[in-house]
């Protein structure tokens, strides 16, 4: 264990057969045969600047920016937007037509808008559906010969041709990684890839000097962050569950939670079946280990970057200690396979319980077990804050001994499903709407396809977690 810090650095950037047999990362840092340690050593700023310069003609005249993606492709952007509080930057990661309506209703000049779609594989279903839906609006507004100048894809280089087959020929494509490699997985893509760096550059008004200054300050601190993460891992005893409560401070904390949840839940979830896995930010409760990464940065962007790197390193070191493959998410394929079957059969939700909050409470009460300490509510739509809070408080009153957490699906599926599969301590309330609103910004056919996919995700999730979940249609 004392060599994990050295082993991690030695394995970064190498193929499996280039790593010594005694190095644990030879086995646990590969998704199949694909290496996933490209994030360990940040690239030099020159490579970042070179790629950003190549897209300046596309972005320089734009005034509004819409980022489309799921999970690690979007979660790292959200805290940045909370820091800068720009009203012309948006993230889209929900198939509920309300999400599209909320954003496009604020776009007064489509010709001055850049849509950045993000997918490592280029084939993420939700990302493709959302991008195609937004594309239809831009073709209506700008014409078939001009819309492509308002789109940019961030993806791995080997996915460029796949995107062309999806109808994105003629659209600018930019490698996710500044070094144009493909050895970084989604939840490790911030803060060292263009998933994080591009929006930061745009938020800094495309000022290379400011971007380089921030990046250089971070690089000067990376060794300190590494040592702190390693020391924190070593401070843990041998007998503990993977229940962690990272301590976060700042106005951007809420927007950082999805990124933290995904990093911990996907990396550690269902990997060691003897250990419970749960991550709740700023939580004090029995069985939880508090973690804190405060490096004294007054600049909030630097603080975010430092905490991202710290927690990624902590996960890598902890996984080396416990021999856990922290870059794979094999159980996610369970619901994805089920979802593909549902789509092939065009299966819909039949005989599904629906009603109001009382009905949901009754359904949960029939199945929840005493040992299940947590209830996770997953909303497969865009809930307003008042609705989400009222449902959460209603369950807290009824199940006063339980801890109730709320999430928005299908982003939850990219954050927490891996951990949910083997979790014995959590009950899941998967909630759809009995009917979804339409939007004037897309055709009925496209919106219906989006909603059907959203329902299939919810149904596939339920069918793979049915012993500890309910699927419920809420009447608004």
C-alpha positions in Angstrom: 0.0 0.0 0.0 2.9 2.3 0.7 3.7 2.3 -3.1 0.3 3.3 -4.4 1.3 6.9 -5.0 4.2 5.9 -7.1 2.3 3.1 -8.8 -0.4 5.5 -9.9 2.0 7.9 -11.5 3.9 5.0 -13.2 0.8 3.6 -14.7 -0.6 6.9 -16.1 -0.4 7.2 -19.9 0.6 3.6 -20.4 -0.9 0.5 -22.0 -1.4 -2.6 -19.9 1.7 -4.4 -21.1 3.8 -1.4 -20.3 3.0 -1.6 -16.6 4.8 -3.8 -14.2 3.0 -6.9 -12.9 3.2 -5.8 -9.3 1.5 -2.5 -10.1 -2.2 -2.8 -9.1 -3.3 -0.2 -11.6 -2.3 -2.6 -14.3 -5.7 -4.3 -13.6 -7.9 -1.8 -11.8 -7.4 1.3 -14.1 -8.6 -0.3 -17.3 -12.2 -0.4 -18.7 -11.8 -3.7 -20.6 -8.5 -3.1 -22.5 -8.9 0.7 -22.6 -6.6 2.7 -20.2 -8.3 5.3 -18.1 -5.5 7.2 -16.3 -5.1 10.1 -18.7 -6.3 12.5 -16.0 -3.5 11.7 -13.5 -0.9 14.0 -15.1 -2.3 17.3 -16.5 -1.3 18.3 -20.0 0.8 21.4 -20.7 -1.1 24.6 -21.5 0.2 24.8 -25.0 -1.9 21.8 -26.1 -5.0 23.3 -24.6 -4.4 26.7 -26.3 -3.7 25.1 -29.7 -7.1 23.3 -29.8 -9.0 26.3 -28.4 -7.4 28.5 -31.1 -8.6 26.1 -33.8 -12.3 26.7 -32.9 -12.1 30.5 -32.3 -13.8 31.2 -35.7 -16.8 29.2 -34.5 -17.1 30.6 -31.0 -15.9 34.2 -31.2 -19.1 35.8 -32.3 -21.5 33.7 -30.2 -23.4 35.2 -27.3 -25.3 32.2 -25.9 -24.0 28.7 -25.1 -25.9 25.5 -24.6 -24.1 22.4 -23.3 -25.7 19.1 -23.9 -24.5 15.9 -22.2 -25.1 13.3 -19.5 -23.3 12.4 -16.3 -19.6 13.2 -16.5 -20.0 15.0 -19.8 -22.1 17.7 -18.1 -21.7 17.6 -14.3 -18.3 19.2 -14.2 -19.7 22.3 -16.1 -22.5 23.0 -13.6 -20.4 24.3 -10.7 -18.6 26.6 -13.2 -21.9 28.2 -14.2 -22.8 28.7 -10.5 -19.6 30.6 -10.0 -19.9 32.9 -12.9 -23.7 33.3 -12.8 -23.9 34.1 -16.5 -27.5 34.1 -17.8 -26.4 33.2 -21.3 -24.9 29.7 -20.4 -27.1 26.7 -20.1 -26.8 22.9 -19.5 -29.3 20.4 -21.0 -29.4 16.9 -19.6 -33.0 15.9 -19.3 -35.4 14.5 -21.9 -38.4 16.1 -20.3 -39.7 18.7 -22.9 -39.8 21.2 -20.1 -36.0 21.3 -20.0 -35.8 22.2 -23.7 -38.6 24.7 -23.4 -36.9 26.4 -20.4 -33.7 27.0 -22.3 -34.9 27.7 -25.9 -37.5 30.2 -24.6 -34.5 32.3 -23.4 -32.7 32.3 -26.8 -33.7 35.4 -28.7 -31.0 35.2 -31.4 -30.3 31.6 -32.5 -27.7 32.7 -35.0 -25.6 34.0 -32.0 -26.0 30.7 -30.1 -23.5 27.8 -29.9 -24.7 24.4 -29.0 -22.0 22.2 -27.6 -23.0 18.5 -27.5 -20.7 16.2 -25.5 -20.3 12.4 -25.6 -17.2 10.3 -25.4 -18.6 7.6 -27.6 -20.7 9.9 -29.7 -23.6 7.5 -29.3 -25.1 8.3 -25.8 -28.8 8.0 -26.5 -30.0 10.9 -24.4 -27.4 13.2 -25.7 -28.2 12.3 -29.3 -31.9 12.7 -28.8 -31.5 16.1 -27.1 -29.0 17.3 -29.7 -31.2 16.2 -32.6 -34.2 17.9 -31.0 -32.3 21.2 -30.6 -30.9 20.8 -34.1 -34.4 20.7 -35.6 -35.2 24.0 -33.9 -32.0 25.6 -35.4 -32.7 24.3 -38.9 -36.2 25.8 -38.7 -34.8 29.1 -37.5 -31.6 29.4 -39.6 -32.1 27.1 -42.6 -30.6 23.8 -43.7 -27.5 25.5 -45.1 -26.5 27.5 -41.9 -27.4 25.6 -38.8 -24.1 23.6 -38.7 -22.2 26.8 -37.8 -24.0 26.8 -34.5 -23.0 23.4 -33.3 -19.8 21.8 -31.9 -19.3 18.3 -30.8 -16.9 17.3 -28.0 -16.0 13.6 -28.4 -13.1 11.2 -28.8 -11.3 11.3 -32.1 -12.4 7.8 -33.0 -16.0 8.9 -32.7 -15.9 11.6 -35.3 -17.0 9.3 -38.1 -19.8 7.8 -36.0 -21.2 11.3 -35.5 -21.2 11.8 -39.2 -23.4 8.7 -39.6 -25.8 10.3 -37.1 -26.3 13.3 -39.3 -23.5 15.5 -38.0 -21.4 15.7 -41.1 -20.2 19.3 -41.6 -20.3 20.1 -37.9 -17.1 21.1 -36.1 -15.8 18.3 -33.9 -13.2 18.8 -31.1 -11.4 16.1 -29.1 -12.3 15.9 -25.5 -8.7 15.6 -24.4 -6.3 18.4 -25.3 -3.6 15.8 -26.2 -6.2 14.1 -28.5 -6.0 10.8 -26.7 -8.9 8.7 -25.4 -7.8 7.5 -22.0 -10.1 9.5 -19.7 -13.5 8.3 -18.7 -16.5 10.6 -18.1 -16.3 11.2 -14.4 -12.6 11.9 -14.6 -12.9 14.4 -17.5 -13.0 17.5 -15.3 -11.0 19.6 -14.8 -8.3 18.6 -17.3 -10.2 18.1 -20.6 -12.2 20.5 -22.8 -15.4 19.4 -21.1 -14.3 21.7 -18.3 -11.7 23.9 -20.0 -13.9 25.0 -23.0 -16.7 26.4 -20.9 -14.2 28.0 -18.5 -12.5 29.7 -21.5 -15.9 31.0 -22.8 -16.8 32.2 -19.3 -13.5 34.1 -19.1 -14.6 35.9 -22.3 -12.1 33.9 -24.4 -9.1 35.4 -22.6 -6.1 33.1 -22.9 -4.1 35.0 -20.4 -6.7 34.6 -17.6 -7.1 30.9 -18.5 -3.4 30.2 -18.5 -3.0 32.1 -15.2 -5.7 29.9 -13.5 -4.2 26.7 -15.0 -0.7 27.6 -14.0 -1.7 28.3 -10.4 -3.4 24.9 -10.3 -0.4 23.1 -11.8 1.8 24.7 -9.2 -0.4 23.1 -6.5 -0.9 19.6 -8.0 1.8 17.9 -6.0 0.5 19.3 -2.7 -3.0 18.0 -3.7 -1.6 14.6 -4.5 0.1 14.3 -1.1 -3.0 15.5 0.7 -5.2 12.9 -1.1 -2.7 10.1 -0.3 -2.4 11.1 3.3 -6.2 11.2 3.7 -6.5 7.7 2.3 -3.8 6.4 4.6 -5.6 8.0 7.6 -8.5 5.6 7.2 -8.5 2.4 9.2 -9.2 -1.0 7.8 -12.8 -1.5 9.0 -15.1 1.0 7.4 -17.8 1.1 4.8 -17.6 3.4 1.7 -20.0 5.9 3.2 -18.4 9.3 2.7 -19.5 12.9 3.4 -17.3 15.4 1.5 -17.4 18.8 3.1 -18.0 21.5 0.5 -18.2 25.2 1.1 -19.3 28.0 -1.2 -22.4 29.2 -3.2 -21.6 26.6 -5.9 -22.0 23.6 -3.5 -25.4 22.4 -4.7 -24.3 22.4 -8.4 -21.2 20.3 -7.4 -23.2 17.5 -5.8 -24.0 15.6 -9.0 -20.3 15.5 -9.9 -19.3 14.3 -6.4 -22.1 11.7 -6.3 -21.1 10.2 -9.7 -17.4 10.1 -8.9 -17.9 8.1 -5.7 -21.0 6.1 -6.6 -19.8 4.9 -10.0 -16.2 4.3 -8.9 -16.9 2.4 -5.7 -20.5 1.2 -6.1 -21.2 -2.5 -6.2 -17.5 -3.3 -6.6 -16.9 -4.7 -3.1 -20.2 -6.4 -2.0 -19.2 -6.5 1.6 -19.2 -2.7 1.8 -22.0 -0.2 1.8 -21.6 2.7 -0.6 -23.3 6.1 -0.1 -22.1 9.7 -0.7 -23.9 12.6 0.9 -22.3 16.1 0.8 -22.1 18.0 4.1 -23.8 15.2 6.1 -23.1 14.2 9.7 -24.5 10.8 10.5 -23.4 7.5 12.0 -21.3 5.4 9.7 -20.2 8.2 7.5 -16.6 9.4 7.0 -16.1 13.1 6.6 -13.7 14.2 4.0 -12.4 17.7 3.4 -10.2 19.2 0.7 -9.4 22.8 1.5 -6.3 24.2 -0.1 -6.9 27.8 0.8 -7.8 29.1 -2.7 -9.9 32.2 -2.6 -10.5 31.9 -6.3 -13.6 29.6 -6.5 -12.6 28.1 -9.9 -9.2 27.0 -8.4 -11.0 25.6 -5.4 -13.3 23.6 -7.7 -10.4 22.3 -9.7 -8.4 21.4 -6.6 -11.3 19.5 -5.0 -12.0 17.6 -8.2 -8.4 16.5 -8.5 -8.2 15.6 -4.8 -11.3 13.4 -4.8 -10.2 11.7 -8.0 -6.9 10.9 -6.5 -8.5 9.8 -3.2 -10.7 7.4 -5.1 -7.7 6.0 -7.1 -5.7 5.4 -4.0 -8.6 3.9 -2.0 -9.3 1.6 -4.9 -5.7 0.5 -5.1 -5.9 -0.3 -1.4 -9.0 -2.4 -1.8 -8.2 -3.8 -5.3 -11.3 -2.2 -6.9 -11.6 -1.4 -10.6 -12.7 2.3 -10.1 -13.0 3.2 -13.8 -15.5 0.6 -15.0 -19.3 0.6 -14.4 -20.3 -2.9 -15.5 -23.7 -3.0 -13.8 -24.9 0.0 -15.7 -25.1 -2.3 -18.7 -27.9 -4.2 -16.8 -30.4 -1.4 -17.2 -29.1 -0.4 -20.7 -29.6 -4.0 -21.9 -33.1 -4.0 -20.5 -33.8 -0.7 -22.1 -32.7 -1.9 -25.5 -35.1 -4.8 -25.2 -38.0 -2.5 -24.2 -37.3 -0.3 -27.2 -37.2 -3.3 -29.6 -40.5 -4.5 -28.3 -41.9 -1.0 -28.0 -43.0 -1.9 -24.5 -44.8 0.7 -22.5 -45.8 1.1 -18.8 -49.0 -0.8 -18.2 -50.8 -1.3 -14.9 -48.6 1.3 -13.3 -49.7 2.8 -10.1 -50.4 6.5 -10.3 -51.8 9.3 -8.2 -50.6 11.9 -5.7 -48.1 12.0 -2.8 -50.4 9.8 -0.6 -50.4 7.1 -3.2 -46.7 7.2 -3.6 -46.2 6.9 0.2 -48.6 3.9 0.2 -46.7 2.1 -2.6 -43.4 2.6 -0.8 -44.8 1.5 2.5 -45.8 -1.9 1.0 -42.3 -2.8 0.0 -39.7 -0.9 2.0 -37.7 -3.0 4.6 -36.5 -2.0 8.0 -32.9 -2.4 7.1 -33.2 0.2 4.3 -31.9 3.3 5.9 -32.2 5.5 2.8 -34.9 6.4 0.4 -33.7 7.8 -3.0 -36.4 9.6 -5.0 -35.6 9.8 -8.7 -37.7 12.2 -10.7 -37.8 11.3 -14.4 -38.8 14.9 -15.3 -37.8 18.4 -14.3 -39.3 19.0 -10.9 -39.7 22.6 -9.6 -38.1 23.1 -6.2 -41.4 23.4 -4.4 -42.7 20.1 -5.7 -39.4 18.3 -5.0 -39.3 19.6 -1.5 -42.9 18.8 -0.8 -42.5 15.2 -1.8 -39.3 14.8 0.1 -40.8 16.3 3.3 -43.9 14.1 2.9 -41.8 11.0 2.9 -39.7 12.3 5.8 -42.8 12.7 7.9 -44.1 9.2 7.1 -40.7 7.4 7.2 -39.1 9.4 10.0 -36.4 6.9 10.6 -35.2 7.1 7.0 -32.9 9.6 5.2 -34.7 10.8 2.1 -32.5 12.0 -0.9 -33.8 13.5 -4.2 -32.3 13.2 -7.6 -33.2 14.1 -11.2 -33.3 11.2 -13.7 -32.1 10.1 -16.1 -29.0 11.9 -14.9 -29.3 9.7 -11.8 -28.7 6.6 -14.0 -25.4 8.1 -15.0 -24.5 9.0 -11.4 -25.8 6.4 -9.0 -27.2 3.3 -10.8 -23.9 1.4 -10.5 -24.0 1.7 -6.7 -27.8 1.1 -6.6 -27.5 -2.4 -8.2 -25.9 -4.0 -5.1 -27.1 -1.6 -2.4 -29.1 -3.4 0.3 -29.6 -0.3 2.4 -31.5 1.9 0.0 -35.1 1.9 -1.3 -35.7 3.7 -4.6 -38.8 5.7 -5.6 -38.7 6.1 -9.4 -41.2 8.7 -10.4 -42.5 9.7 -13.8 -45.4 12.0 -14.8 -48.7 10.7 -15.9 -48.4 13.2 -18.8 -45.7 15.5 -20.0 -46.1 19.0 -21.4 -45.4 19.7 -25.0 -43.2 22.5 -26.3 -43.4 24.7 -29.4 -39.7 24.4 -30.0 -39.8 20.9 -31.4 -42.2 18.7 -33.3 -44.6 16.4 -31.6 -42.8 13.4 -33.0 -39.4 14.3 -31.6 -40.9 15.2 -28.2 -42.9 12.0 -28.1 -39.7 10.0 -28.9 -37.8 11.8 -26.1 -40.5 11.1 -23.5 -40.8 7.5 -24.6 -37.1 7.1 -24.1 -37.3 8.7 -20.7 -40.1 6.3 -19.7 -38.1 3.4 -21.0 -35.1 4.4 -18.9 -37.3 4.6 -15.8 -39.0 1.2 -16.6 -35.7 -0.5 -17.3 -34.3 0.8 -14.0 -37.3 -0.5 -12.2 -37.2 -3.9 -13.7 -33.6 -4.3 -12.7 -34.1 -3.0 -9.2 -37.7 -4.2 -8.6 -37.0 -5.9 -5.3 -36.2 -2.6 -3.7 -38.0 0.0 -5.8 -41.4 1.3 -6.9 -42.2 2.9 -10.2 -44.9 5.5 -9.9 -46.8 7.9 -12.2 -47.4 11.3 -10.5 -50.5 13.2 -11.5 -49.7 16.9 -11.6 
